[in-house]
Amino acid sequence: MKKFKIIFIVIALLLIGVFPARGGMFDRGPSRERPAGRSKSSALMKAEKAFLKGDYEKVINIANTHIKSRGKLDDELQYLTGRALLKLARLDEARNRFSRIINDSDSDKFLDKAYISLADSYYREEDYKRAKSDYEKVMRYFPDSEDIPTVYYKLGECHSKLGERDASKECYDELLRLYPASLEAKVLIGEKSDFVMHSVQLGSFTKWSNAKKLHDELRSKGFDANIYTAVVGDSRFYRVRVGQYSRLSDAEDMARTLRNRGYSIKIYP
């Protein structure tokens, strides 16, 4: 009888939490938030420094080395690696990184940014319909995101590219009404109407290697070059462009500089 009493007391203590449970129904699972005060890893700090310098290949190499030694990346380094891949127009790889955050993360800290970056990848591919759909999801799921002003103007761009002028204007009007102090609103006011970003195109190639060669050449000379993918019919093109300017005059200044360097140029859009 005494033995049964002891067993009963132990079970009761487990139920009220005096003894820690070993698993199963008593586990709370991982926290949804990153622990307070957790410092950045040396790999993340190195990757951030490389990203700011525009050395996106180095960011990817740092992440790959970190994976080999640790087995996985934390969300912040995963996100930064995805953005680096996006800059290099390695869109499928970038989407894979953002999808890992969305599907596998124990925290929602970078969830909105991962969704936005997925939308950005489709915008870069000029798949404006898919990009619009994903930006709209961000508006629904993350209305309090700090990046909502950016989503408003990118969504406006998608509508504009698709010829949906009324919907585009509605996005811009909402941006100005809700976030008048945002950078996006200030840029929009500077343009006054139909907000677009101008870039200077220096080449359009069917081979990635040719686009990468020109991209690297421009980067080595200090120009903010990027590669954009476009699908026309059954063909895929890799377009090398420099800069993103809200004012056409700024794009024209860069075009003049590049032309003086001997490049053939065209301003987009």
C-alpha positions as semicolon CSV with decimal commas, in nm:
position;residue;x (nm);y (nm);z (nm)
1;M;0,000;0,000;0,000
2;K;0,282;0,235;0,093
3;K;0,448;0,162;-0,243
4;F;0,132;0,264;-0,432
5;K;0,115;0,588;-0,227
6;I;0,468;0,683;-0,332
7;I;0,390;0,612;-0,698
8;F;0,074;0,825;-0,674
9;I;0,266;1,117;-0,518
10;V;0,535;1,104;-0,791
11;I;0,270;1,107;-1,066
12;A;0,095;1,401;-0,900
13;L;0,421;1,597;-0,876
14;L;0,491;1,534;-1,244
15;L;0,148;1,663;-1,334
16;I;0,194;1,993;-1,149
17;G;0,543;2,040;-1,296
18;V;0,771;1,987;-0,994
19;F;0,970;1,727;-1,187
20;P;1,065;1,808;-1,547
21;A;0,889;1,591;-1,804
22;R;1,111;1,398;-2,044
23;G;0,903;1,443;-2,355
24;G;0,569;1,377;-2,516
25;M;0,262;1,568;-2,403
26;F;0,449;1,782;-2,147
27;D;0,689;1,941;-2,401
28;R;0,617;2,303;-2,500
29;G;0,823;2,279;-2,820
30;P;1,071;2,538;-2,945
31;S;1,005;2,905;-2,878
32;R;0,853;3,106;-3,162
33;E;1,092;3,392;-3,091
34;R;1,469;3,419;-3,095
35;P;1,602;3,424;-2,735
36;A;1,661;3,777;-2,607
37;G;2,020;3,892;-2,601
38;R;2,146;3,625;-2,839
39;S;2,454;3,757;-3,015
40;K;2,518;3,731;-3,386
41;S;2,746;3,452;-3,504
42;S;3,082;3,539;-3,655
43;A;2,962;3,389;-3,984
44;L;2,662;3,623;-3,990
45;M;2,876;3,927;-3,915
46;K;3,118;3,835;-4,195
47;A;2,830;3,775;-4,434
48;E;2,671;4,112;-4,348
49;K;3,000;4,290;-4,415
50;A;3,042;4,113;-4,751
51;F;2,681;4,189;-4,847
52;L;2,723;4,560;-4,779
53;K;3,030;4,561;-5,002
54;G;2,833;4,392;-5,280
55;D;3,043;4,076;-5,260
56;Y;2,746;3,840;-5,292
57;E;2,951;3,535;-5,389
58;K;3,139;3,569;-5,060
59;V;2,811;3,575;-4,868
60;I;2,713;3,245;-5,029
61;N;3,054;3,090;-4,961
62;I;3,036;3,192;-4,594
63;A;2,692;3,034;-4,564
64;N;2,800;2,711;-4,734
65;T;3,103;2,681;-4,506
66;H;2,881;2,741;-4,204
67;I;2,641;2,468;-4,316
68;K;2,926;2,217;-4,346
69;S;3,044;2,285;-3,991
70;R;2,708;2,343;-3,817
71;G;2,461;2,150;-4,032
72;K;2,216;2,440;-4,077
73;L;2,183;2,819;-4,093
74;D;1,992;3,044;-3,858
75;D;1,711;3,243;-4,017
76;E;1,907;3,567;-4,046
77;L;2,199;3,412;-4,234
78;Q;1,959;3,206;-4,444
79;Y;1,770;3,523;-4,539
80;L;2,088;3,717;-4,618
81;T;2,211;3,431;-4,838
82;G;1,879;3,430;-5,021
83;R;1,908;3,804;-5,085
84;A;2,263;3,755;-5,217
85;L;2,140;3,487;-5,456
86;L;1,861;3,722;-5,562
87;K;2,118;3,991;-5,642
88;L;2,302;3,741;-5,861
89;A;1,976;3,644;-6,035
90;R;2,010;3,284;-5,916
91;L;1,638;3,291;-5,858
92;D;1,556;2,924;-5,801
93;E;1,831;2,897;-5,539
94;A;1,711;3,215;-5,373
95;R;1,355;3,083;-5,356
96;N;1,484;2,767;-5,195
97;R;1,645;2,971;-4,915
98;F;1,332;3,175;-4,850
99;S;1,114;2,863;-4,860
100;R;1,329;2,703;-4,589
101;I;1,257;2,997;-4,360
102;I;0,886;2,975;-4,433
103;N;0,860;2,596;-4,393
104;D;1,125;2,505;-4,136
105;S;1,181;2,801;-3,904
106;D;1,088;2,789;-3,535
107;S;1,059;3,169;-3,534
108;D;0,847;3,414;-3,728
109;K;1,108;3,691;-3,707
110;F;1,198;3,678;-4,078
111;L;0,878;3,524;-4,209
112;D;0,738;3,843;-4,364
113;K;1,075;3,924;-4,524
114;A;1,097;3,574;-4,669
115;Y;0,753;3,607;-4,828
116;I;0,840;3,952;-4,966
117;S;1,164;3,820;-5,112
118;L;0,980;3,536;-5,283
119;A;0,758;3,797;-5,446
120;D;1,067;3,998;-5,539
121;S;1,212;3,695;-5,716
122;Y;0,909;3,668;-5,944
123;Y;0,916;4,041;-6,008
124;R;1,282;4,008;-6,113
125;E;1,172;3,735;-6,355
126;E;0,908;3,974;-6,491
127;D;0,634;3,734;-6,380
128;Y;0,427;4,028;-6,255
129;K;0,109;3,825;-6,208
130;R;0,277;3,583;-5,965
131;A;0,465;3,865;-5,794
132;K;0,140;4,058;-5,747
133;S;-0,027;3,754;-5,592
134;D;0,257;3,707;-5,343
135;Y;0,273;4,076;-5,249
136;E;-0,102;4,065;-5,184
137;K;-0,047;3,770;-4,949
138;V;0,202;3,977;-4,753
139;M;-0,058;4,254;-4,720
140;R;-0,308;4,002;-4,580
141;Y;-0,080;3,800;-4,355
142;F;0,158;4,068;-4,227
143;P;-0,029;4,402;-4,214
144;D;0,199;4,525;-3,935
145;S;0,527;4,443;-4,110
146;E;0,782;4,724;-4,113
147;D;0,821;4,660;-4,486
148;I;0,457;4,726;-4,578
149;P;0,539;5,064;-4,743
150;T;0,777;4,879;-4,975
151;V;0,507;4,622;-5,051
152;Y;0,259;4,897;-5,139
153;Y;0,481;5,051;-5,405
154;K;0,599;4,717;-5,543
155;L;0,239;4,605;-5,569
156;G;0,166;4,932;-5,748
157;E;0,449;4,856;-5,991
158;C;0,302;4,511;-6,063
159;H;-0,040;4,656;-6,137
160;S;0,122;4,916;-6,361
161;K;0,322;4,654;-6,554
162;L;0,004;4,454;-6,604
163;G;-0,179;4,761;-6,736
164;E;-0,402;4,785;-6,427
165;R;-0,378;5,161;-6,391
166;D;-0,666;5,211;-6,147
167;A;-0,536;4,943;-5,910
168;S;-0,185;5,087;-5,941
169;K;-0,305;5,435;-5,848
170;E;-0,499;5,293;-5,553
171;C;-0,181;5,138;-5,414
172;Y;0,013;5,461;-5,453
173;D;-0,267;5,665;-5,293
174;E;-0,280;5,428;-4,996
175;L;0,097;5,448;-4,958
176;L;0,083;5,828;-4,947
177;R;-0,212;5,827;-4,707
178;L;-0,087;5,566;-4,460
179;Y;0,290;5,614;-4,477
180;P;0,357;5,975;-4,587
181;A;0,696;5,984;-4,412
182;S;0,827;5,663;-4,570
183;L;1,110;5,663;-4,821
184;E;0,879;5,504;-5,077
185;A;0,624;5,786;-5,036
186;K;0,896;6,049;-5,078
187;V;1,021;5,882;-5,396
188;L;0,665;5,860;-5,522
189;I;0,606;6,230;-5,458
190;G;0,926;6,305;-5,647
191;E;0,785;6,124;-5,949
192;K;0,436;6,273;-5,896
193;S;0,270;5,999;-6,097
194;D;0,312;5,639;-6,208
195;F;0,612;5,540;-5,998
196;V;0,875;5,349;-6,196
197;M;1,238;5,261;-6,145
198;H;1,478;5,332;-6,429
199;S;1,782;5,118;-6,505
200;V;2,052;5,134;-6,771
201;Q;2,075;4,816;-6,976
202;L;2,407;4,720;-7,133
203;G;2,327;4,380;-7,279
204;S;2,073;4,101;-7,316
205;F;2,208;3,746;-7,352
206;T;2,073;3,398;-7,403
207;K;2,379;3,251;-7,226
208;W;2,424;3,308;-6,854
209;S;2,804;3,299;-6,887
210;N;2,805;3,598;-7,123
211;A;2,581;3,800;-6,893
212;K;2,793;3,705;-6,591
213;K;3,112;3,815;-6,769
214;L;2,971;4,163;-6,839
215;H;2,821;4,182;-6,490
216;D;3,156;4,105;-6,326
217;E;3,338;4,352;-6,551
218;L;3,101;4,632;-6,449
219;R;3,120;4,538;-6,083
220;S;3,500;4,547;-6,096
221;K;3,473;4,906;-6,222
222;G;3,250;5,008;-5,935
223;F;2,911;5,005;-6,109
224;D;2,602;4,866;-5,935
225;A;2,532;4,599;-6,196
226;N;2,270;4,326;-6,168
227;I;2,139;4,048;-6,391
228;Y;1,766;4,025;-6,460
229;T;1,600;3,719;-6,609
230;A;1,325;3,755;-6,870
231;V;1,126;3,483;-7,045
232;V;1,002;3,573;-7,393
233;G;0,809;3,294;-7,562
234;D;1,022;2,983;-7,525
235;S;1,346;3,177;-7,477
236;R;1,515;3,294;-7,158
237;F;1,723;3,613;-7,160
238;Y;1,972;3,744;-6,906
239;R;1,976;4,122;-6,906
240;V;2,263;4,317;-6,752
241;R;2,154;4,649;-6,604
242;V;2,309;4,915;-6,385
243;G;2,128;5,096;-6,105
244;Q;1,768;5,161;-6,012
245;Y;1,670;5,527;-6,027
246;S;1,340;5,688;-5,936
247;R;1,424;5,991;-6,153
248;L;1,483;5,957;-6,524
249;S;1,747;6,233;-6,512
250;D;1,961;6,021;-6,277
251;A;1,940;5,725;-6,515
252;E;2,038;5,952;-6,804
253;D;2,343;6,071;-6,612
254;M;2,454;5,711;-6,554
255;A;2,384;5,628;-6,920
256;R;2,608;5,917;-7,025
257;T;2,888;5,795;-6,797
258;L;2,867;5,440;-6,933
259;R;2,849;5,560;-7,292
260;N;3,167;5,763;-7,234
261;R;3,329;5,440;-7,113
262;G;3,252;5,281;-7,450
263;Y;2,942;5,080;-7,363
264;S;2,626;5,059;-7,573
265;I;2,332;5,142;-7,349
266;K;1,955;5,161;-7,334
267;I;1,740;5,302;-7,052
268;Y;1,457;5,087;-6,909
269;P;1,164;5,107;-6,875
